């Protein structure tokens, strides 16, 4: 599963892991993405979305219909 949120567009960040001896190696900060399944009444079917934890709260707040409208406006295939 790709670490990319479909609604917010959140992607991995990159930085350094710093050891006790202060050696630096590259590391990756992945967002907390989950696969969620929602029933969309206007489509008459379930949709499976890859969302970050913040995006799940956003869908709870604005509703799945508004979230699907945002994805469609961006040209995302659902």
HELIX and SHEET records of a PDB file:
HELIX    1   1 UNK A   53  UNK A   62  1                                  10    
HELIX    2   2 UNK A   64  UNK A   73  1                                  10    
SHEET    1   A 2 UNK A  13  UNK A  18  0                                        
SHEET    2   A 2 UNK A  24  UNK A  29 -1                                        
SHEET    1   B 2 UNK A  33  UNK A  40  0                                        
SHEET    2   B 2 UNK A  45  UNK A  52 -1                                        
END                                                                             
